[in-house]
């Protein structure tokens, strides 16, 4: 029996060095029992009822005075305390031994990790909708405040690695999904870097592909085209804080009608058109969202649109049947994060109010925004000059025009300036949670 038990322990905890702590636990429990027995004058322990005769014999031989009832109580409490200490030490060391094998990185800060996870699990329920690098930048900041995040990602990207995989395998474009998964990841930094690794041109057949895109494509194949299961499995690998969903699991095409009536199909083609965009739509127009997306919007404390390309990242989510209606019905705080710089062809010459008007025009009659987060800090002159060479200008924060449209502007300094101008994830998240709370 003992041999079988030992084999079972070895099978359950191979190489973890837990037997000594199991033995110490047993010893501690026995000491606690003996201490409790002494403290209660041995009541209830029938198998040592003769201890009184043994005590008298010892006293006769050694001539020590018999212990008083009080001394028995003190002795019992001391022995019980020692036993309890043994049990406590063995439990702590047992956990450390297990963690040393299962999760060595968590051994030194386990308490902190548990506290953080529990605190984040009680955080506000946030739903974010968008795509591109702007969305992933914001998610990096939000995950420090709550793990109740649902990222709803547009799936109309037809360029680069995502476009090639969509054409070759018929899967959803994985690029924006990958960026959001990595942004919410709580896994080792090396694993996150691996998912963002992009093969160079000297890798024939793999050139331009990112490892994360290929991983999601492989997961989609393993789960027989079930995108929800594929993304959920990838999320477990990265141990993300929150959930990531595509806005729809149907393969949709993004189309744009230009000012002159020309119809352009495909995200990549739309962003390179010189004429202003009149309206956007998707095909099929009846593309359905996931039920989990509609449920998350209904239960959200805050719904965030953007940041990202207005016509190719934010608006496509609103074109999926039912999403704009769900946002309009929601009682949550609804925030649009306005872009910092204009985009050639897409938002050329746009002010902050023009951005929100473009979004409202694609959800007519629906209240999908209550607050507009607007950056008022102008980038450095050398950066502005650099952007102007590519036809991009600073988005002017016309706060009065935003108020006139019925929205509450929230101005602030939300950017980081290095080689490029982009939102600062920490400042952005702090501003959003000030609105939410």
N, C-alpha and C positions, 0 to 999 in steps of 0.2 A: 504494500500500500504506500509506504513512504517513498519507495523507488518510483512508483507511478506518479505520485504527487511532484516529486523532484523533476521528473521528465516533463511534466506538464508546465511547471514553472519555467524550466529551461526553454521549452518551446514558446511560451508566451513572452518571455523576457530574455532572449538570447544575448549573452555578453553584457548585460546591464548591471551585474554585480548587485543584485537586490536581495540575495539570500541572507546576508548578514543583517540587513535592515528588517527583513521578515522575522528573523530570530530575535532581534532587539525588540520588535513590536510585541512578540509573544511574551518575552521577559517583562516588558513594561506592563502589559495587561495583568500578568500574574502578581506583580508587585502592587498594582492598584487594588487588586482583589484582597491581597493579604493586608494592605494598609487599611482598607475599608473594614475588614473583619476586626482588626485590632481596635480601630476607632469606635466600633460599635460593640466592643467587649465580646468579640467572637460569636455574636449571635447569628444563627443561620448557617454556620459552617459545621455541620455534624461530623465531618471527617477529621476535625482537629479538636473535638470536645475534650480529649485527654490532655490538651496542652496545659491545663491548670495543674494537673498532677506532675507534669514534666517541669513546670516552673517551680513547684514546691521542692522537687528533688534537687534542682540546680541551686536553689536558695540554701538548702540544707548543706550541700557540699561546699558551696563557696562562701556561705555566711553573709551573702548580700541581703539587704532588706527587701521584702517583696515589693514589686512596683505597685503604685497606687493606680486607681482607675484613670486618673488624669494623665498619668505617665503613659498608660496604654493608648489613650486618645492621641497624645502628642506623637508617640512612636508610630501609630497608625497613619497619622497625617503626613509625617515625614516620609515614611515608606511609600505611601500613595503618591506624594508629590514627586518622588524620585521615579516611580513607575510612569507617571503621567509625562514627565520630562523625557524619559526613554521613548515613549510612544510618539511624542511630538517630534523628537529628533529623527526617529526612524521614518516617519511620514515625509518629512522634509527631504531627507536624504534619498528616500525611495523615489520621490518625484524628480529630484535632480538626476538620479541615475537613469531614469526613463527618458527625461528630456535630453540628456547628454547624447543619447542615440537617436531619438525621434526628431528632436528640434534643438540642436546644439546652440543655435544663435539666440534662442529665446530663454536660455537657462539663466542668464545674468539679469535679465529685465522682465521676467515673467509677470511679476506683480504690476509693473507699469503697463505691459501689454494688455493684461486683463482689464485694468482700469480704463485704458484708452478705448478698448473695444466696447466695453459696457457703456461708457459715456457716449460714444459715437452712435451706438445702437439706439439710444434714447433721443437722438437729434431730430431736427425738423425733417419732414418728408419733402424732398426737393425733386422736381422733374425738370430736366433741361432738354431742349430741342434744338438741333442744329447739325453742324457737320464741320469738317475741315479742322485746321489747327487751332482756331479760336475756341472751339468747344472743348477740346482736350486741355487747352491751357486753363480754362476756367475750372474744369473738373479737378485739376491738381490742387487748387485752393479749396474748393468746396469739401473735398474728402477729409480735410483737417477739422471740419466742424460737425459732420454727420456722415454716417454710413448708409442712411436711408435715401440714397440717390438713385434715380432712374434716368439714364441717358437714352433719349430717343434720337436715333441717328438716321440722317437721310441716306438713301441707297441709290442715288442717280449718277454717281461718278462713273464716267466711261473713259477715263484717261489713265495713262501710266500702267502700273502693275495691276491695279484693280480692274481696269477696262480689259486688259488682256486675259485675266482669269475669268472674267464674266463671259467673254466671247468664246474662250476655249472650253470652259467647263459648265457654263450656264448657271453659275452661282451668283449670289448677290455680291456686289463690289465690296471687298473686305477692308479697304484702306481706312475709312473713317471709323469703322467699328474697331479696328485694331488700335488706332490712336486713342480712342476712349477707354478701351480695356487697359492699355498700358498706363494711361493717366490715372486710373483708379486703382492700379495694382498696389498690393501690399507685399508683394513677393520680393525676393532678393534683387538688388539693382542690376546684377548681371543678367538675370532672366529678362528684365525689362529691356535692357540694351539688346539682348538677343532678338527679341520680337521686333525691334526697330531696325535691326541690321538689314542693309540693302546691298545686294550682290552687285559687284562692279561689272563693267563692260567686258572684262576678260573672262567672265564665267559664261561660256556659251550656253544659251537656253535659259539661264537664270538671270541674265543681265537686267537690272532695273527692278527685279522682284525683291520685296522685303520678306524676311523669314516669317514674320507674323502673318502676312497675307497667305503665304504657302501653308502655314500651320492651320489657319482657319479654313482654307480650301480643303485640306486633308481631313479635318474634323467634319466638314460638311459631307464629304464622301463617306466617311466612316458611319455617320448617322443617317446615311441614305437620303440626303437632301433636306433633312430636318434642321432648318437654320437655328431655331430656338435652342435645340439640344446641343448643336455644335458650338454656339456662342456661350451657352451655360457651361459646357465642358472646358472651353478655353478660359472662361472666367475663373473656374476652380484652379486651373494651373497657375494663374497669375494672382490668385487670392485677392480678388478685387473688393473694394469697399463700395457696395452698391450693385446695381444691375445695368446691363446694356442691352437695348433692344433695337432692331431695325424698325423704322417707321412702318414698313410693310414687308412681308416676305415674298411678295410678287415682284417679278422682274419688270420694272417700269422704266419708261423712257421719258426724259425731261425735254420739253419743247418750249421755245420762247417765240413770241410774236414781237417783231421789232416795230419801230415807229412807222415804217413805211408799209407795214402789212406782211413783210416777209416772215415765213415760219422757218425757224432753225431748230434742228433736233440734236440733242446731245449736249451735256454740260460743257465739255471741252470746246465745242464749236460755238456755243452761246457766249462764253466769256471773251471770245476773240472778235466779236462783232463790233464795228465802230459805231453803229447806230444805237440810240437808246432803246431800252426794252419797254414794251407796252404792257405785256402781261405774260404770265407763265402758266403752263398746265402740264399735266402728265398723261401718259397713255399706258395702260387703260385708265380712264378717269375714275373708274369705280374701284380702284385698288383699295383693299381693306386693311386696316391696322390690326395689330395683335390685340386680343382682349386684355392682355396684361398692361398694354400701353394705356388703353382707355381707363382701366381700373386705377392705375397709378395717377393719372391726371385727376380723376374724381377724388382721390384720397389725399392729394398733395396739399401741403401748406404753402408752397410757392412753386410757380411755374416760370422758368427762365427761357427766353428765346435769344439765341445768339450767344456770344458774338460769332461772326462769320459772314461769308458772302450772302447778301440779302436774297438775291434771286436764285442762287444755286445751292445754298446751304440751309437757310432758314425757311423760305417760302415752300420748298418742296415737301416739307413735313406737313404744312398746313393744307396741301392739296390732296393728301391721302384722306379718303372719305371717312368722316366722323371725328377726325382729330380737332379741327377748328371748332366744331360744335361742342366737343367735350371741354375744351379750354374755355369757351364762352360761358358754359354752364357752371364751371368750377367757381367756388367761392375763395379760392386761393389768391394770394398776392401774385400778380402777373408782371414780370419785369422783362423789358427788352434791353439788351446790352448793345448799345450802338457801336459801330466800327469806329476806329480811330482815323484811318486813312481811306480815301475813296479808291475805287477800283476802275481801271480803264475800261470803257465800254459798258460796264455793268452799272456803276454808280458815279459816273463822271459828273463832277460839279454838284454832287449831292451835299446838302447840309444834314444835320442830325434829324430835323423834322422831316426831310425828304425820305430818309430811311424808314421812319415809322409809318409814313404815308404809303410807301410801297408795300409794306407788310399788311397794313389795314385794307388796302385795295384787293388783296387776295383772300380776305375773309370778310366780305361786305356784310354789314349789319351785325357783326359779332364783336363783343368786347373781349379781345384776346390780350390786351395790354393795359395795365394800370399805371406803371412807372417806367420811365426811360432813364437808364443809366448812361450818362454822357460824360465823356472825358473832356476837361477844359484845359489841361496842361498841353501847351504847344511843344512839340519836339524841338530839339536843337536845330539851329539854322542849317548846319551841314547835313543833318539827316533829311530835313525838308527838301534841300536842294537835290540830294541823292534820289529821293522819291519822285520829285518833279521830272527828272529825266525819264522816268518810266510812266509818266502821265498820271501820277497819283498825288493828291493834295490832302491837306489836313481837313478833317470833317469839322466844319464850324459848329460850335454848340449854341444854336439859336434857341435858347430856353423859352423866350416869350412865345415863339411860334409853336413850340411843343405844348405849352400851357393852353394856347388858343385851340389846339386840337382836342383838348380834354384829358391830357395825360399829365402826370406829375413828374417833372424832370428831377433827376438826382445827379447834380454835377459833382465832379471831384477829379483828383489826380490819380488815374488808374493805369498808367502806362509805365513800362520799363524801357529804357533807351540804351541800346548797345549798338550792334551793327544794324539792327532793324528796330522798327517801332511796333510794339505789340502790347497787349494788356498784361499787367502784372497779376499773376494768379492770386497772390496773397491779398493784395489791395482789393481786387475784384470780389473775392469771396467775403472779405470783411464788410464791404459796402452792401453786398446782397443780404447778408445776415442782419445787418442793421435795419434794412427795410423789412425783412421777414419778422423780426422780433419787435 
